[in-house]
Amino acid sequence: MSIVYELIIGTKMWSSWSLRPWILMRQFALPFAETVIALRTPDTAAAIEAHSPSGKIPALRVGALTIWDTLAIVEYLAERHPGSPIWPRDDDARAIARAVSAEMHSGFQALRQNCPMDFNAHGLTPADPAAIAPDVARIFEIWRDCRSRYGAHGPFLFGAFSAADAMYAPVVSRFVTYNLVPAEVDEGGVISAYMAAIQALPPWAQWAHEAEQSA
Ligand SMILES: N[C@@H](CCC(=O)N[C@@H](CS)C(=O)NCC(=O)O)C(=O)O
């Protein structure tokens, strides 16, 4: 029997956490129904709580089971779909993919606070550019390191698209919206090439289109 998934997400223009499992499931062709909750309304909190015990989205419903929190959803999907290389196959690459994903999940508060995702917007200015500089530098370091050590067989962090790319997809959006990768800081064009690869994914265009429609 096929597994029936319902992914509960927030307004596509703004919900960076929602984009992560959504783009992962689309890219690995894992079918799901989606329920979109409008963020930033007086009813948002109650609507989310009806679906997610943490009061946060995304959440994945599988029959009577509800899984909340992005990394838990990713791990659940990786276990349920061993034929899909959601994590890299190589042991060392997989360990590092999990490390950079966990670092994303628990860190980069300054970038999040100062540069909220506004998916289709351009030319926005970070509230406090100095505060985000260490986060941006660390992300550049992660991307360069993954691309040079593990990226030989494709354009993504670990070559082929993996959960690590899904975890950083909203960062690509923020870097575009807030113009955080001027050419002079992008030695060798590694960062912009990686961002272009993410932006060329068909699900990226679908998310952009649907974000526009819901705005
Ligand atoms: N650690 C959580 C964070 C989820 C999160 O912060 N989600 C935001 C939306 S992007 C949310 O639900 N906010 C509640 C609200 O906007 O009322 C995860 O990894 O899923």
Ligand as a Chemical Component Dictionary entry (heavy atoms), coordinates in Angstrom:
data_LIG
# 
_chem_comp.id                   LIG 
_chem_comp.type                 NON-POLYMER 
_chem_comp.pdbx_formal_charge   0 
_chem_comp.three_letter_code    LIG 
# 
loop_
_chem_comp_atom.comp_id 
_chem_comp_atom.atom_id 
_chem_comp_atom.alt_atom_id 
_chem_comp_atom.type_symbol 
_chem_comp_atom.charge 
_chem_comp_atom.model_Cartn_x 
_chem_comp_atom.model_Cartn_y 
_chem_comp_atom.model_Cartn_z 
_chem_comp_atom.pdbx_ordinal 
LIG N1  N1  N 0 12.385 24.168 14.513 1  
LIG C1  C1  C 0 11.163 24.229 13.738 2  
LIG C2  C2  C 0 10.881 25.679 13.367 3  
LIG C3  C3  C 0 9.560  25.863 12.673 4  
LIG C4  C4  C 0 9.093  27.315 12.645 5  
LIG O1  O1  O 0 9.653  28.192 13.324 6  
LIG N2  N2  N 0 8.045  27.544 11.851 7  
LIG C5  C5  C 0 7.413  28.853 11.751 8  
LIG C6  C6  C 0 6.973  29.158 10.325 9  
LIG S1  S1  S 0 8.334  29.307 9.197  10 
LIG C7  C7  C 0 6.125  28.852 12.553 11 
LIG O2  O2  O 0 5.429  27.856 12.605 12 
LIG N3  N3  N 0 5.812  29.985 13.184 13 
LIG C8  C8  C 0 4.593  30.130 13.912 14 
LIG C9  C9  C 0 3.816  31.341 13.500 15 
LIG O3  O3  O 0 4.194  31.981 12.522 16 
LIG O4  O4  O 0 2.833  31.625 14.168 17 
LIG C10 C10 C 0 11.327 23.322 12.532 18 
LIG O5  O5  O 0 12.454 22.950 12.248 19 
LIG O6  O6  O 0 10.348 22.920 11.906 20 
# 
loop_
_chem_comp_bond.comp_id 
_chem_comp_bond.atom_id_1 
_chem_comp_bond.atom_id_2 
_chem_comp_bond.value_order 
_chem_comp_bond.pdbx_ordinal 
LIG N1  C1  SING 1  
LIG C1  C2  SING 2  
LIG C1  C10 SING 3  
LIG C2  C3  SING 4  
LIG C3  C4  SING 5  
LIG C4  O1  DOUB 6  
LIG C4  N2  SING 7  
LIG N2  C5  SING 8  
LIG C5  C6  SING 9  
LIG C5  C7  SING 10 
LIG C6  S1  SING 11 
LIG C7  O2  DOUB 12 
LIG C7  N3  SING 13 
LIG N3  C8  SING 14 
LIG C8  C9  SING 15 
LIG C9  O3  DOUB 16 
LIG C9  O4  SING 17 
LIG C10 O5  DOUB 18 
LIG C10 O6  SING 19 
# 
